[in-house]
Amino acid sequence: MDKLQQYIKDKYDNANDWFVEEVQSVSNQQRVQDVISKKQYLNGKHRILQRQSYKYNGEVFHPRRIVLQYAKTLLNFQKSYLLSNPITLTGNEEVVSTLNNVNRKGKYDRVNMSCLDKILKYGSVAEYIYIEDNVIKSKLIDPSEGYPVYDHENNLIAFIQAYMNDGIDYYTVYEKDTVSEYNNAGGSLRMIGRYHNLSGLPIVYKSDNELSDTEGRSELSDWIEILDSMEDLISKYTDSFYKFMNPVPVVIGQDLKGEGLPSDVVGGGIRLDDGSDFKFEGNGLDYKSFETVYKTLLQALLDVSSTPAVSLNKTDVSNLSEVSIKLLFSLANVKASINEQYMRDGIEQRHDVIRRLLGYQGVKFSDEQWDSLNMVFQYNTPSNNTEIISNLRELREMGGISLESILEKSPMTSNVQMELERLGSEKVSVGNNKGNSESGKVETKSESKSENVL
């Protein structure tokens, strides 16, 4: 009996609809609700919008509800910083060429960006790899629809995709060798299809979570409280500003009754006894305190998210050296290296699945060829390209670096293998041209000699 069958027997007494109970478990529903709440937050449903109206000066006052969508900006920065430059594959030339072809046809650069997007927003995402029209492709299973099944040793033994559409529940159960589809159209649950599974279980990408080894943790969980405080502060300060523009009139002393200047001449006025006073009283605005608190919260947000202030135009910079740029982006590099590990863990599993599917298509590689495969992530750090190229040239002149390493480190190169092939073809064509020109010279000389003889 395999692990999944043992799991179903122990937990669900071999029930045929065990996956329905698994989806409806408390832990899974809590996780899905957390994902949905994160989606609502990113869609603009913030706590500040729950502020209630109240009466002020005898009228209903509708307070400001200012929403700051900093979260999207921070998420976009982390995604683009790691994956704006495509991942470069290195290793055996034949393996790299084949995988680059698979990546191009399957649009895996976009898949990688979507994977990291889901990991940062919701903590996890699942990828299922399949073959369609002889092309290897991937589909991502949304975290709100995906339910991984783990045994007591935290090994993935099955995966369930469940969702509702037009009042009908749909279930897709991924097992090691089969994929089964169910729905309850007509009122009862029934199987509508079962297929061979060539690629195995979906690949689960996830971030670190101190409380769980099987569930990830959203980056938003660390940011929302800070953003809520910023929205609350700026909304209340804006309300105070408008209240300050509507001061309360105060009369001190005796107001004289009698004739005075007509109101239609001077616009209105009052007459006071000697020693009396009239003034407007309003709330004082301590903008310095507001500025200090708001900047502190913003800096805390940048620190927690490992975002350089210069990336959000919060710092003026000019004429920076390469070392200064690295210092400014040191936290961003640390965060990118962590995100890189999340992606690397999943992509390495993807490559193993792709190798298996290529084998079904007749494309096979030895273990030695495949083990040479490696990935190079090029962070989108601002750089002084002139300084980098100068250093690479000096290393090359010293004989301390290979041409391939230069291309990997060069900010002008996006595809190392393609550049190496182009450089090789250029050398061949240059050699052919030299040979043709030399042969042309020989023929000219021989012709001139013949003419002299004649």
C-alpha positions as CSV (number, residue, x, y, z in Angstrom):
1,M,0.0,0.0,0.0
2,D,1.5,3.4,-1.0
3,K,1.6,6.4,1.2
4,L,-1.5,8.1,-0.3
5,Q,-3.7,5.0,0.2
6,Q,-2.4,4.6,3.7
7,Y,-3.2,8.3,4.3
8,I,-6.8,7.9,3.0
9,K,-7.3,4.7,5.0
10,D,-6.1,6.2,8.3
11,K,-7.7,9.6,8.0
12,Y,-10.9,9.1,5.9
13,D,-11.6,5.3,6.3
14,N,-11.0,4.7,2.5
15,A,-13.9,7.1,1.5
16,N,-14.2,7.6,-2.2
17,D,-14.8,11.3,-1.7
18,W,-11.9,11.8,0.7
19,F,-10.6,14.8,-1.3
20,V,-13.9,16.7,-0.6
21,E,-13.3,16.3,3.2
22,E,-9.6,17.2,2.7
23,V,-10.5,20.5,1.0
24,Q,-13.1,21.4,3.7
25,S,-10.7,20.8,6.6
26,V,-10.3,23.7,9.0
27,S,-6.6,24.2,8.3
28,N,-7.1,24.3,4.5
29,Q,-10.1,26.7,4.8
30,Q,-8.1,29.0,7.1
31,R,-5.2,29.1,4.7
32,V,-7.5,29.8,1.7
33,Q,-9.3,32.6,3.6
34,D,-6.0,34.2,4.3
35,V,-5.1,34.1,0.6
36,I,-8.5,35.7,-0.3
37,S,-8.0,38.4,2.3
38,K,-4.6,39.2,0.8
39,K,-6.2,39.4,-2.7
40,Q,-8.9,41.8,-1.3
41,Y,-6.2,44.0,0.2
42,L,-4.3,44.2,-3.0
43,N,-7.5,45.0,-4.8
44,G,-7.9,48.1,-2.5
45,K,-10.0,46.8,0.4
46,H,-8.1,48.4,3.3
47,R,-9.0,48.9,6.9
48,I,-9.1,52.7,6.5
49,L,-12.2,52.3,4.4
50,Q,-14.1,51.2,7.5
51,R,-13.9,54.6,9.1
52,Q,-17.4,55.7,10.1
53,S,-18.9,59.2,9.5
54,Y,-19.7,61.4,12.5
55,K,-21.2,64.7,13.4
56,Y,-19.1,67.9,13.5
57,N,-20.5,71.4,14.0
58,G,-24.0,70.0,13.8
59,E,-23.4,68.3,10.4
60,V,-22.5,64.9,9.3
61,F,-18.7,64.8,8.6
62,H,-17.4,62.2,6.2
63,P,-13.8,61.5,7.1
64,R,-11.0,61.1,4.6
65,R,-10.2,57.5,3.7
66,I,-6.9,57.7,1.9
67,V,-5.6,54.4,0.6
68,L,-1.9,53.9,0.0
69,Q,-1.1,51.1,-2.5
70,Y,2.6,50.9,-1.5
71,A,2.3,47.1,-1.3
72,K,2.0,46.7,-5.0
73,T,5.0,49.0,-5.6
74,L,7.2,47.0,-3.2
75,L,6.1,43.7,-4.7
76,N,6.8,44.9,-8.2
77,F,10.3,46.0,-7.1
78,Q,11.1,42.6,-5.6
79,K,9.9,40.8,-8.7
80,S,11.7,42.9,-11.2
81,Y,14.9,43.2,-9.1
82,L,15.3,39.4,-9.3
83,L,13.8,38.4,-12.6
84,S,13.8,41.5,-14.8
85,N,16.9,40.0,-16.4
86,P,16.2,36.4,-17.7
87,I,17.8,33.5,-15.9
88,T,21.0,32.3,-17.7
89,L,21.6,28.6,-18.0
90,T,25.1,27.3,-18.0
91,G,26.7,23.8,-18.4
92,N,26.8,21.3,-21.1
93,E,26.2,23.0,-24.4
94,E,23.7,20.5,-25.7
95,V,21.6,20.5,-22.5
96,V,21.6,24.3,-22.3
97,S,20.5,24.6,-25.9
98,T,17.7,22.1,-25.5
99,L,16.4,23.8,-22.3
100,N,16.6,27.2,-23.8
101,N,14.5,26.0,-26.7
102,V,11.9,24.5,-24.2
103,N,11.9,27.7,-22.2
104,R,11.3,29.8,-25.2
105,K,8.4,27.7,-26.5
106,G,6.9,27.3,-23.1
107,K,7.3,31.0,-22.3
108,Y,9.0,30.1,-19.0
109,D,10.4,33.6,-18.4
110,R,6.7,34.7,-17.8
111,V,6.0,31.6,-15.8
112,N,8.9,32.4,-13.5
113,M,7.7,36.0,-13.0
114,S,4.2,34.7,-12.1
115,C,5.6,32.1,-9.7
116,L,7.6,34.7,-7.8
117,D,4.5,37.1,-7.8
118,K,2.4,34.4,-6.1
119,I,5.1,33.5,-3.6
120,L,5.5,37.1,-2.5
121,K,1.8,37.8,-2.3
122,Y,0.4,34.6,-0.9
123,G,3.4,32.5,0.3
124,S,3.1,29.6,-2.1
125,V,2.0,28.5,-5.6
126,A,1.9,25.2,-7.5
127,E,3.1,24.5,-11.0
128,Y,1.9,21.5,-13.1
129,I,4.0,20.6,-16.2
130,Y,2.4,18.9,-19.2
131,I,2.9,18.3,-22.9
132,E,0.5,19.9,-25.4
133,D,1.0,19.7,-29.2
134,N,4.5,18.3,-28.5
135,V,5.4,21.5,-26.6
136,I,6.3,21.3,-22.9
137,K,4.2,23.8,-21.0
138,S,3.3,24.7,-17.4
139,K,0.2,26.0,-15.7
140,L,0.1,27.6,-12.3
141,I,-2.5,26.6,-9.8
142,D,-3.8,29.6,-7.8
143,P,-3.1,29.3,-4.0
144,S,-6.8,29.8,-3.3
145,E,-7.6,26.7,-5.4
146,G,-4.6,24.5,-4.5
147,Y,-4.6,22.0,-1.6
148,P,-1.4,20.0,-1.2
149,V,-1.6,16.8,0.7
150,Y,1.3,15.9,3.0
151,D,2.0,12.8,5.0
152,H,3.3,12.8,8.6
153,E,6.8,13.2,7.3
154,N,5.9,16.3,5.3
155,N,6.3,14.5,2.0
156,L,3.9,15.6,-0.8
157,I,1.8,12.6,-1.7
158,A,-1.1,14.2,-3.6
159,F,-2.4,17.6,-4.8
160,I,-6.0,18.7,-5.1
161,Q,-7.3,21.6,-7.2
162,A,-10.8,22.7,-6.2
163,Y,-13.0,25.6,-7.3
164,M,-16.6,26.5,-7.9
165,N,-18.1,27.8,-11.2
166,D,-21.8,28.6,-11.8
167,G,-22.7,26.8,-8.6
168,I,-20.8,23.6,-9.6
169,D,-17.9,22.3,-7.6
170,Y,-14.9,21.0,-9.6
171,Y,-12.1,18.8,-8.3
172,T,-8.9,17.7,-9.9
173,V,-6.9,15.2,-8.0
174,Y,-3.3,14.8,-8.9
175,E,-1.6,11.5,-7.9
176,K,1.8,10.2,-8.8
177,D,0.6,8.3,-11.8
178,T,-2.9,9.6,-12.6
179,V,-4.9,12.8,-12.8
180,S,-8.7,12.4,-12.0
181,E,-11.4,15.0,-12.5
182,Y,-14.7,15.2,-10.6
183,N,-17.7,17.6,-10.4
184,N,-21.1,17.6,-8.7
185,A,-23.1,18.7,-11.7
186,G,-26.7,17.4,-11.3
187,G,-26.4,17.2,-7.5
188,S,-24.1,14.2,-7.0
189,L,-20.3,13.9,-7.1
190,R,-19.1,11.9,-10.1
191,M,-15.8,11.2,-12.0
192,I,-15.7,12.8,-15.4
193,G,-12.2,11.7,-16.5
194,R,-9.0,10.0,-15.5
195,Y,-5.7,10.4,-17.3
196,H,-2.1,9.1,-17.2
197,N,0.2,11.5,-15.3
198,L,3.6,11.7,-17.1
199,S,5.0,14.6,-15.1
200,G,4.2,13.4,-11.5
201,L,2.8,15.7,-8.8
202,P,2.7,19.5,-9.2
203,I,5.7,21.4,-8.0
204,V,5.0,23.5,-4.9
205,Y,7.0,26.7,-4.6
206,K,6.8,28.3,-1.1
207,S,8.5,30.8,1.1
208,D,9.7,30.3,4.7
209,N,7.3,30.1,7.5
210,E,8.4,29.8,11.2
211,L,5.2,28.0,12.1
212,S,5.0,25.5,9.3
213,D,7.3,23.4,7.1
214,T,4.6,22.9,4.4
215,E,3.0,26.4,4.1
216,G,4.6,29.6,3.0
217,R,4.1,33.1,4.4
218,S,3.0,36.2,2.5
219,E,5.3,39.3,2.5
220,L,2.1,41.4,3.0
221,S,1.8,40.0,6.6
222,D,4.8,42.1,7.6
223,W,3.7,45.2,5.8
224,I,0.0,45.6,6.4
225,E,0.1,46.9,9.9
226,I,2.7,49.6,9.0
227,L,0.6,50.6,5.9
228,D,-2.6,50.7,8.0
229,S,-0.9,53.1,10.4
230,M,0.4,55.3,7.6
231,E,-3.1,55.5,6.0
232,D,-4.7,56.2,9.4
233,L,-2.2,59.0,10.1
234,I,-2.4,60.8,6.8
235,S,-6.3,60.5,6.7
236,K,-6.7,62.0,10.2
237,Y,-4.2,64.7,9.5
238,T,-6.1,65.7,6.3
239,D,-9.3,65.8,8.3
240,S,-7.6,68.1,10.9
241,F,-6.4,70.4,8.1
242,Y,-9.9,70.9,6.8
243,K,-11.3,71.5,10.3
244,F,-8.6,74.1,10.8
245,M,-9.9,75.9,7.8
246,N,-13.3,76.1,9.5
247,P,-12.6,77.9,12.8
248,V,-15.2,78.7,15.5
249,P,-16.1,82.4,16.1
250,V,-15.7,83.5,19.8
251,V,-16.9,86.8,21.3
252,I,-15.5,88.0,24.6
253,G,-17.4,90.8,26.3
254,Q,-20.7,92.6,25.6
255,D,-22.2,92.7,22.1
256,L,-23.9,96.1,21.5
257,K,-27.4,96.2,20.1
258,G,-28.5,99.0,17.9
259,E,-28.0,100.6,14.5
260,G,-24.7,100.1,12.7
261,L,-23.5,99.9,9.2
262,P,-25.9,98.1,6.9
263,S,-24.8,94.6,6.2
264,D,-25.3,94.9,2.5
265,V,-22.6,97.5,2.4
266,V,-19.8,95.8,4.4
267,G,-21.0,92.2,4.1
268,G,-21.8,91.8,7.7
269,G,-20.3,92.8,11.0
270,I,-20.8,93.0,14.8
271,R,-20.5,95.9,17.3
272,L,-18.7,95.3,20.6
273,D,-18.5,97.3,23.8
274,D,-15.3,98.9,24.9
275,G,-12.8,96.2,26.1
276,S,-14.6,93.4,24.3
277,D,-12.9,91.1,21.8
278,F,-13.9,88.9,18.9
279,K,-11.7,86.2,17.2
280,F,-11.8,82.8,15.5
281,E,-10.5,79.8,17.3
282,G,-9.2,76.8,15.4
283,N,-7.2,73.6,16.0
284,G,-3.5,74.1,15.7
285,L,-1.7,71.8,13.3
286,D,1.7,70.4,14.4
287,Y,2.9,69.4,11.0
288,K,6.4,68.7,12.3
289,S,5.1,65.9,14.5
290,F,3.1,64.5,11.6
291,E,6.1,64.7,9.3
292,T,8.3,62.9,11.8
293,V,5.9,60.1,12.5
294,Y,5.0,59.5,8.8
295,K,8.7,59.4,7.8
296,T,9.5,57.0,10.6
297,L,6.7,54.7,9.4
298,L,7.8,54.9,5.8
299,Q,11.4,54.2,6.7
300,A,10.2,51.2,8.7
301,L,8.3,50.0,5.7
302,L,11.3,50.2,3.5
303,D,13.5,48.5,6.1
304,V,11.1,45.6,6.6
305,S,10.7,45.1,2.9
306,S,14.4,45.5,2.1
307,T,13.7,48.2,-0.4
308,P,16.3,50.9,-1.0
309,A,15.0,54.4,-0.4
310,V,16.6,55.5,-3.7
311,S,14.3,53.1,-5.6
312,L,11.2,55.1,-4.4
313,N,12.8,58.5,-5.1
314,K,13.3,59.2,-1.3
315,T,17.0,59.9,-1.7
316,D,18.9,62.2,-4.1
317,V,22.0,60.5,-5.6
318,S,24.5,61.4,-8.3
319,N,27.9,60.3,-9.5
320,L,28.0,57.1,-7.4
321,S,30.8,54.6,-7.7
322,E,30.2,50.9,-8.1
323,V,30.9,50.3,-4.4
324,S,28.4,53.0,-3.3
325,I,25.7,51.5,-5.5
326,K,26.3,48.1,-3.9
327,L,26.0,49.6,-0.4
328,L,22.8,51.3,-1.3
329,F,21.3,48.0,-2.6
330,S,22.9,45.7,0.0
331,L,19.5,44.9,1.7
332,A,17.8,44.4,-1.7
333,N,20.6,41.9,-2.6
334,V,20.0,40.0,0.6
335,K,16.3,39.8,0.0
336,A,16.8,38.9,-3.7
337,S,19.2,36.0,-2.7
338,I,16.4,34.6,-0.4
339,N,13.8,34.9,-3.1
340,E,16.3,33.3,-5.5
341,Q,16.4,30.2,-3.3
342,Y,12.6,29.9,-3.4
343,M,12.7,30.0,-7.2
344,R,15.8,27.8,-7.5
345,D,14.3,25.0,-5.4
346,G,11.2,24.9,-7.7
347,I,13.0,25.4,-11.0
348,E,15.4,22.6,-10.2
349,Q,12.4,20.3,-9.7
350,R,11.0,21.6,-13.0
351,H,14.1,20.8,-14.9
352,D,14.0,17.2,-13.6
353,V,10.4,16.9,-14.8
354,I,11.3,18.4,-18.2
355,R,14.2,15.9,-18.5
356,R,11.7,13.1,-18.0
357,L,9.2,14.5,-20.6
358,L,12.1,15.0,-23.1
359,G,12.9,11.3,-22.6
360,Y,9.4,10.5,-23.7
361,Q,10.0,12.6,-26.8
362,G,13.3,10.7,-27.6
363,V,15.7,13.4,-26.3
364,K,17.9,11.9,-23.6
365,F,21.0,13.1,-21.7
366,S,23.5,11.3,-19.5
367,D,23.7,12.0,-15.8
368,E,27.1,13.7,-16.4
369,Q,25.7,16.0,-19.0
370,W,22.6,16.9,-16.9
371,D,24.6,17.4,-13.6
372,S,26.6,20.2,-15.3
373,L,23.5,22.3,-15.6
374,N,23.4,25.5,-13.4
375,M,21.4,28.7,-13.2
376,V,22.7,32.3,-13.0
377,F,20.4,35.0,-11.7
378,Q,21.4,38.5,-12.7
379,Y,20.0,41.0,-10.2
380,N,18.7,44.3,-11.7
381,T,21.1,46.4,-9.7
382,P,22.0,49.8,-11.2
383,S,25.6,49.6,-12.2
384,N,28.4,51.7,-13.6
385,N,28.8,49.7,-16.9
386,T,32.0,51.5,-17.9
387,E,33.7,50.6,-14.7
388,I,32.6,46.9,-14.9
389,I,33.8,46.6,-18.6
390,S,37.1,48.2,-17.7
391,N,37.7,45.7,-14.9
392,L,36.7,42.7,-17.1
393,R,39.1,43.9,-19.8
394,E,42.0,44.2,-17.3
395,L,41.3,40.7,-16.1
396,R,41.3,39.3,-19.6
397,E,44.6,41.0,-20.4
398,M,46.0,39.5,-17.3
399,G,44.8,36.0,-18.3
400,G,42.7,35.8,-15.1
401,I,39.3,35.2,-16.7
402,S,37.8,33.2,-19.5
403,L,35.7,34.6,-22.4
404,E,32.6,32.7,-21.1
405,S,33.0,34.3,-17.6
406,I,33.4,37.7,-19.2
407,L,30.1,37.2,-21.1
408,E,28.4,36.0,-17.9
409,K,29.5,39.1,-16.0
410,S,29.0,41.6,-18.8
411,P,26.0,43.9,-18.4
412,M,25.6,43.9,-22.2
413,T,25.1,40.1,-22.5
414,S,21.7,38.5,-22.0
415,N,22.4,35.0,-23.5
416,V,25.9,33.7,-22.9
417,Q,25.6,30.6,-25.1
418,M,24.3,32.5,-28.1
419,E,27.1,35.1,-27.8
420,L,29.7,32.3,-27.7
421,E,28.2,30.7,-30.9
422,R,28.1,34.1,-32.6
423,L,31.7,34.8,-31.7
424,G,32.7,31.3,-33.0
425,S,30.9,31.9,-36.3
426,E,32.5,35.3,-36.7
427,K,36.0,33.8,-36.3
428,V,35.2,31.2,-39.0
429,S,33.9,33.8,-41.4
430,V,36.9,36.1,-40.7
431,G,39.3,33.2,-41.4
432,N,37.5,32.4,-44.7
433,N,37.7,36.0,-45.8
434,K,41.4,36.1,-45.1
435,G,41.9,32.9,-47.1
436,N,39.9,34.2,-50.1
437,S,41.8,37.5,-50.1
438,E,45.2,35.8,-50.1
439,S,44.2,33.5,-52.9
440,G,43.1,36.5,-54.9
441,K,46.5,38.1,-54.4
442,V,48.3,34.9,-55.7
443,E,46.1,34.9,-58.8
444,T,46.9,38.5,-59.5
445,K,50.6,37.9,-59.3
446,S,50.5,34.9,-61.6
447,E,48.5,36.9,-64.1
448,S,51.0,39.7,-64.0
449,K,53.9,37.2,-64.6
450,S,52.1,35.7,-67.6
451,E,51.7,39.2,-69.1
452,N,55.4,39.9,-68.6
453,V,56.3,36.6,-70.4
454,L,54.1,37.4,-73.3
